């Protein structure tokens, strides 16, 4: 099958979707790891006690970033998926589930927290 401009355009949305999907997990995880190391191992010269509120804020920020990036990954994946011809392959559907699952997980966690409060 020859590569045309049209097929490369579909690949652009798919590449953006997969990139955003990977970023939705890796960026918040790296940020939270960095913040956790900074908060749990404070500078001894400051002689300050540990407070968990900044760490809680970092967790909430990570959840928000994960949700937003995964949501955008799902939207771009859907745009790419809808541009395919009628017999759409099953692996592409599974890709959509994979890039959208972090957003769904964060939504379920937020809903559970709201209900249990």
C-alpha positions as CSV (number, residue, x, y, z in Angstrom):
1,X,0.0,0.0,0.0
2,X,1.6,3.3,-1.1
3,X,1.9,6.0,1.5
4,X,-0.1,9.1,0.6
5,X,-0.5,12.5,2.2
6,X,-3.9,11.4,3.6
7,X,-2.5,8.3,5.3
8,X,0.3,10.3,6.9
9,X,-2.3,12.7,8.3
10,X,-4.0,9.8,10.1
11,X,-0.6,8.7,11.4
12,X,0.0,12.2,12.8
13,X,-3.2,12.1,15.0
14,X,-2.3,8.5,16.0
15,X,1.3,9.6,16.9
16,X,0.0,12.5,18.9
17,X,-2.5,10.2,20.7
18,X,0.2,7.7,21.6
19,X,2.6,10.4,22.7
20,X,0.1,12.1,24.9
21,X,-1.0,8.7,26.3
22,X,2.5,7.9,27.3
23,X,3.0,11.4,28.7
24,X,-0.1,11.1,30.8
25,X,1.5,8.4,32.8
26,X,5.2,9.3,32.7
27,X,5.1,13.1,33.4
28,X,3.0,12.9,36.5
29,X,4.9,9.9,37.8
30,X,8.3,11.7,37.3
31,X,7.0,14.9,38.9
32,X,5.6,13.1,41.9
33,X,8.8,11.1,42.4
34,X,10.8,14.3,42.4
35,X,8.4,16.0,44.8
36,X,8.3,13.0,47.1
37,X,12.1,12.8,47.3
38,X,12.2,16.6,48.0
39,X,9.5,16.5,50.7
40,X,10.6,13.3,52.5
41,X,14.2,14.2,52.6
42,X,14.2,17.8,53.6
43,X,17.3,20.0,54.0
44,X,18.7,19.5,57.5
45,X,19.9,23.0,57.6
46,X,16.4,24.4,57.6
47,X,15.5,22.5,60.8
48,X,11.8,22.2,59.8
49,X,9.2,19.6,60.6
50,X,7.5,17.6,57.9
51,X,4.0,18.6,56.8
52,X,2.2,16.4,54.3
53,X,0.0,19.0,52.7
54,X,2.5,19.9,49.9
55,X,2.8,16.2,49.1
56,X,-1.0,16.0,49.0
57,X,-1.0,19.0,46.6
58,X,1.5,17.3,44.4
59,X,-0.7,14.2,44.3
60,X,-3.7,16.2,43.3
61,X,-1.7,18.1,40.6
62,X,-0.4,14.8,39.2
63,X,-4.0,13.4,39.0
64,X,-5.2,16.6,37.2
65,X,-2.3,16.5,34.7
66,X,-2.8,12.7,34.2
67,X,-6.5,13.3,33.5
68,X,-6.0,16.2,31.1
69,X,-3.2,14.5,29.1
70,X,-5.1,11.3,28.9
71,X,-8.3,13.0,27.9
72,X,-6.5,14.8,25.0
73,X,-4.9,11.6,24.0
74,X,-8.3,9.9,23.8
75,X,-9.7,12.8,21.8
76,X,-6.8,12.7,19.3
77,X,-7.0,8.9,19.1
78,X,-10.8,9.1,18.4
79,X,-10.1,11.6,15.6
80,X,-7.5,9.3,14.1
81,X,-9.8,6.3,14.5
82,X,-12.8,7.9,12.9
83,X,-10.8,8.8,9.8
84,X,-10.1,5.1,9.1
85,X,-12.1,3.2,6.5
86,X,-15.2,1.1,7.6
87,X,-13.6,-2.2,8.7
88,X,-11.7,-0.6,11.5
89,X,-9.1,-2.9,13.1
90,X,-9.5,-4.2,16.7
91,X,-6.0,-3.2,17.8
92,X,-6.8,0.4,17.2
93,X,-9.9,0.1,19.5
94,X,-7.6,-1.4,22.1
95,X,-5.2,1.6,21.6
96,X,-8.1,3.9,22.4
97,X,-8.9,2.0,25.5
98,X,-5.2,2.1,26.6
99,X,-4.7,5.8,26.1
100,X,-8.1,6.7,27.7
101,X,-7.7,4.4,30.7
102,X,-5.6,6.8,32.9
103,X,-8.4,9.4,32.5
104,X,-11.0,6.9,33.4
105,X,-9.0,5.7,36.4
106,X,-8.5,9.3,37.7
107,X,-12.2,9.9,37.2
108,X,-13.2,6.8,39.2
109,X,-10.8,7.7,42.0
110,X,-12.2,11.3,42.1
111,X,-15.7,10.0,42.2
112,X,-14.9,7.5,44.9
113,X,-13.3,10.2,47.0
114,X,-16.3,12.5,46.5
115,X,-18.8,9.8,47.4
116,X,-16.8,8.6,50.5
117,X,-16.4,12.1,51.9
